[in-house]
Amino acid sequence: MRTTIEPQDASAASPTPGPHLNRKRGYWSRLGSDIWKEWDLYLLLVPGILVILLFKYTPMYGITIAFKDFNIFAGYADSPWVGWKHFAKLFTSPDFAQVFRNTVIISFLKIIILFPLPIIIALMLNELRNMLFKRTVQTVIYLPHFLSWVIVGGLFIDLLSTNGGIVNKVLVSLNMEPIAFFLDNSVFRSVLITSAGWKETGWSTIVYLAAFTMIDPMLYEAAKIDGAGRWKQLWHITLPGIAPIIILMFILRLGNVLEAGTEQILVMYNPVVYQVSDVIGTYVYRMGLGNQDYSFSTAVGLFEAVISFTLVIVGNAMSRKYLQRGIW
Amino acid sequence: MEDHKKALEGNSTARGVIKLSFSEKCFAVFNYTFFILMGLTTLLPFVNLIAKSLSSEGAVISGRVGLLPVGLQFDTYWYVLQDSLFLNSLKNSVLLTLVGTACSLTVTTLTAYPLSKYRLRGRKWLLLMFVFTMLFSGGLIPTYLLMQNLNLVNTFPVLFLPAMINVYNMLIIKNYFEGLPDSLEESAKLDGAGNIRILLSVILPLSLPVMATIGLFFAVAFWNDYFAAMIYITDPGLKPMQLYLKELLVSSSGDFLKDNIDAAINTTPQSIQASSILLATIPILLVYPFLQKYFVKGVLVGSVKG
């Protein structure tokens, strides 16, 4: 952070030293002369740096309240330190245990069902020979990605409602009992998974479709000459070809394992189904902004942030070690 | 000779010429059927919603509305379009999308340009400083308290100020800039142009596709965002449309709880809900052709080089 802000004063204070005169000058002095020479280039960075310092790094300092009994009137500095008290509460609270379980269950269901789906669908799209049909399908299935969770939530509330929802209408016409999807603890998670799949599956195929185009077509030609059928080509060329992308997407997904879909759930859940759908994100929102339990909910948020951060770092390190590929 | 020609024609046509085996034919039939069904699953909810928005409330509640309106009426649309809260939230959303996109695109591009220059000293550390914010954040509550300290709660700027830089989009733009030939910059330098001048009159005109892509990314994100508004905005006059809609849905799902207890009382104006949702979807549908074109490109740029 310091690297960019302080030297500007330094450069203003000392007149420009000739860049070639002294090769062994320190980093700061070289930085100073660079800024002096190309002040306009460094100036362009100022708005962006100010925005992230203020809106991203200042809240990181605010994390300290997870270790304090934050009182809005006393402020950050004067609220008393309480050490690990809020974390102790977190690990013993049955509420949090439930919330953590929900987060992990919903997330794992989403990963198990919704992670492979776009790969399979991309492979199937790749087999379509009629280009007009293929493009039409793509146009249609990308669409839900661009709608907000409010809209998608509204669509599903409407489709699945017990008075007038088309799904229940079908169920009744098949002589089955109507299901109150949004009020039934045994089906609500399936509603979450299904709607997430409906919204994002189509769009998620893009990455894999792009990966297909990077496979050398000669490989297919050679395989055909060797008599490999469509299945063998798929198994021995296409899948290995997109494996790096699959692994990359999986690491990225893993880092989000504790983000079970807060924006989605906030739109779709209600008190009746809290016990199966209250996740870390929604819990922090309700405890923090609803109950104004600032310190405790910051502790919960920090718990999530630290685990997610660790997962991405570890996932990336493993991928670099065993697969020689990583995000960075 | 024939084979050679086929190879030249490319993969897809060559395969079309080759006779399909029985199992391949079966697969093709399955595949086309699958995608027709998938397409329908995506579209039918909208058709149902359109039908509901145009049907009489009685027909909606009794579950008689499928894919066609029953008891055709347009009053719900008139009702929604005359509702001052809806109109005001629409105005807020349009304003937020325009102002937010302009500010975010500007700040994000300005940051991306210097970071695309290898000669920038401290480039690695600066990049790390930006990327770190993607991996770790202070969290909801510290951010909220910051906004409170800055007196930004219940103001319009809180909806776009923190979003003025998006690191992911910044990296895409940076990668694009890195792909432009250095000779452009060098020749402009010989003509005596400064860095800002070079960015504005040499680099930007060549970067219109990526600008369009990222601009659309921002616009869709601002148009669709309800979360920031839900946290920071309680003043009804400042609520954007997504938040207005969310509250409409939640209040109705509250009713929907009540309905279950006492099915006789029905206060949920489902047709009004349906028409509000549709009206909020129309702007996205209008820009969708551009969205699709540029978003796919954007994702490709991001995935190839990012």
Contacts between the chains, C-beta under 8 A, distances in Angstrom:
chain1	res1	chain2	res2	distance
A	1	B	129	6.4
A	3	B	122	4.4
A	3	B	125	5.4
A	3	B	126	7.2
A	4	B	122	6.4
A	4	B	126	6.6
A	27	B	121	7.9
A	30	B	121	6.7
A	31	B	121	4.8
A	31	B	122	6.5
A	34	B	119	7.9
A	34	B	121	4.9
A	38	B	195	6.2
A	40	B	194	5.0
A	40	B	195	4.3
A	40	B	196	4.9
A	41	B	113	7.9
A	41	B	114	5.0
A	41	B	117	6.8
A	41	B	120	6.8
A	41	B	195	4.3
A	42	B	114	6.7
A	42	B	120	7.8
A	43	B	196	7.7
A	44	B	110	4.6
A	44	B	111	7.2
A	44	B	113	5.7
A	44	B	114	5.0
A	44	B	195	7.2
A	44	B	196	7.0
A	44	B	199	7.3
A	45	B	110	7.6
A	45	B	111	6.1
A	45	B	114	5.1
A	45	B	115	7.6
A	45	B	126	7.1
A	47	B	106	8.0
A	47	B	107	4.9
A	47	B	110	5.9
A	47	B	111	7.3
A	47	B	164	7.6
A	48	B	107	5.6
A	48	B	108	7.3
A	48	B	110	6.4
A	48	B	111	3.1
A	48	B	130	7.7
A	48	B	165	5.0
A	48	B	170	7.5
A	49	B	111	7.7
A	49	B	126	7.8
A	49	B	129	7.9
A	51	B	107	6.3
A	51	B	161	7.5
A	51	B	162	7.5
A	51	B	164	4.9
A	51	B	165	4.8
A	52	B	129	7.2
A	52	B	130	6.4
A	52	B	133	5.6
A	52	B	165	6.0
A	54	B	146	8.0
A	55	B	143	7.4
A	55	B	146	7.4
A	55	B	161	7.0
A	55	B	162	4.1
A	56	B	133	4.2
A	56	B	137	6.6
A	56	B	138	7.2
A	57	B	133	7.6
A	57	B	138	8.0
A	58	B	138	7.5
A	58	B	146	5.5
A	59	B	137	7.0
A	59	B	138	2.7
A	59	B	139	6.9
A	59	B	142	3.9
A	59	B	143	4.4
A	59	B	145	8.0
A	59	B	146	5.4
A	60	B	136	7.5
A	60	B	137	7.4
A	60	B	138	4.4
A	60	B	142	7.4
A	61	B	138	7.6
A	61	B	142	7.8
A	62	B	138	5.4
A	62	B	141	7.6
A	62	B	142	2.8
A	62	B	143	7.5
A	62	B	145	5.9
A	62	B	146	6.2
A	63	B	138	5.6
A	63	B	139	7.0
A	63	B	142	5.8
A	65	B	141	7.6
A	65	B	142	6.9
A	65	B	145	7.6
A	72	B	145	7.9
A	121	B	38	7.7
A	124	B	31	5.5
A	124	B	34	6.6
A	124	B	35	7.4
A	125	B	35	7.5
A	127	B	27	7.3
A	127	B	28	7.6
A	127	B	31	5.7
A	128	B	31	6.5
A	128	B	32	7.4
A	128	B	35	7.0
A	129	B	12	6.4
A	129	B	15	6.7
A	129	B	16	5.5
A	129	B	28	7.5
A	131	B	12	7.3
A	133	B	32	7.1
A	133	B	35	7.4
A	136	B	39	7.6
A	137	B	35	4.7
A	137	B	38	7.2
A	137	B	39	5.7
A	139	B	292	6.1
A	140	B	39	4.6
A	140	B	42	5.3
A	140	B	43	6.3
A	141	B	38	6.2
A	141	B	39	6.8
A	141	B	42	5.6
A	142	B	292	6.0
A	142	B	295	7.8
A	142	B	296	8.0
A	143	B	42	6.5
A	143	B	288	6.7
A	144	B	42	6.2
A	146	B	220	5.8
A	146	B	224	7.7
A	146	B	284	5.2
A	146	B	288	6.7
A	146	B	291	5.9
A	147	B	224	7.2
A	147	B	281	6.4
A	147	B	284	6.3
A	148	B	223	7.6
A	148	B	224	3.5
A	148	B	225	7.4
A	148	B	226	6.4
A	148	B	242	5.2
A	148	B	280	7.9
A	149	B	224	7.8
A	149	B	226	7.4
A	150	B	224	7.8
A	150	B	226	5.3
A	150	B	242	4.7
A	150	B	243	7.9
A	150	B	245	4.9
A	150	B	246	4.7
A	150	B	249	7.0
A	150	B	280	7.8
A	151	B	224	8.0
A	151	B	242	7.9
A	151	B	245	7.3
A	151	B	277	5.7
A	151	B	280	6.2
A	151	B	281	5.8
A	153	B	246	7.8
A	153	B	249	6.3
A	154	B	245	6.7
A	154	B	249	5.1
A	154	B	273	6.7
A	154	B	277	4.5
A	155	B	45	4.9
A	155	B	46	7.6
A	155	B	49	6.3
A	155	B	277	6.9
A	156	B	45	7.8
A	157	B	249	6.1
A	157	B	252	7.7
A	157	B	253	6.2
A	157	B	256	7.6
A	158	B	45	7.8
A	158	B	48	7.3
A	158	B	49	6.1
A	158	B	52	6.7
A	158	B	270	7.0
A	158	B	273	7.1
A	158	B	274	6.4
A	158	B	277	7.8
A	159	B	45	5.6
A	159	B	48	6.7
A	161	B	256	6.5
A	161	B	270	7.5
A	162	B	256	7.6
A	162	B	259	7.4
A	162	B	260	6.7
A	163	B	61	5.1
A	163	B	62	7.9
A	163	B	63	6.7
A	163	B	256	7.8
A	163	B	259	6.1
A	163	B	263	7.4
A	163	B	266	7.0
A	163	B	268	7.5
A	163	B	270	7.9
A	164	B	52	7.5
A	164	B	60	4.9
A	164	B	61	5.2
A	164	B	62	6.9
A	164	B	63	4.4
A	164	B	64	8.0
A	164	B	65	6.6
A	164	B	270	6.3
A	165	B	63	7.4
A	166	B	48	5.2
A	166	B	65	7.9
A	166	B	66	6.2
A	168	B	63	7.2
A	169	B	63	4.9
A	169	B	66	7.2
A	172	B	63	7.8
A	180	B	260	6.2
A	182	B	253	6.5
A	182	B	256	7.2
A	183	B	257	7.1
A	183	B	260	6.4
A	198	B	41	7.2
A	198	B	42	7.2
A	202	B	38	7.8
A	202	B	42	7.1
A	206	B	296	6.2
A	206	B	299	5.2
A	206	B	300	7.9
A	207	B	299	6.8
A	207	B	303	5.5
A	210	B	299	7.0
A	210	B	300	5.2
A	210	B	303	5.5
A	210	B	304	7.3
A	211	B	303	7.7
A	214	B	304	7.9
A	217	B	10	7.7
A	217	B	11	5.6
A	220	B	11	6.4
A	221	B	7	6.2
A	229	B	21	7.7
A	230	B	24	6.2
A	230	B	27	7.7
A	245	B	303	7.5
A	255	B	135	7.6
A	262	B	227	7.9
A	263	B	226	7.6
A	263	B	227	5.5
A	266	B	227	7.6
A	266	B	230	7.5
A	267	B	226	7.8
A	267	B	246	5.9
A	267	B	249	7.0
A	267	B	250	7.8
A	270	B	250	7.8
A	270	B	253	5.6
A	270	B	254	7.5
A	270	B	257	6.8
A	272	B	257	6.9
A	284	B	139	7.3
A	284	B	140	5.5
A	284	B	141	7.0
A	285	B	140	6.5
A	285	B	231	7.8
A	288	B	140	6.1
A	288	B	141	4.4
A	288	B	144	7.2
A	289	B	140	7.7
A	289	B	141	7.7
A	289	B	144	6.6
A	289	B	231	6.5
A	294	B	141	5.4
A	294	B	145	6.8
A	297	B	140	7.4
A	297	B	141	5.2
A	298	B	139	6.2
A	298	B	141	4.5
A	298	B	142	6.0
A	301	B	139	3.3
A	301	B	140	5.8
A	301	B	141	6.2
A	301	B	142	7.9
A	302	B	139	6.3
A	304	B	139	7.7
A	305	B	136	5.7
A	305	B	137	6.2
A	305	B	139	5.9
A	308	B	135	7.9
A	309	B	135	5.5
A	309	B	136	4.9
A	312	B	135	5.8
A	313	B	135	7.9
A	328	B	131	7.8
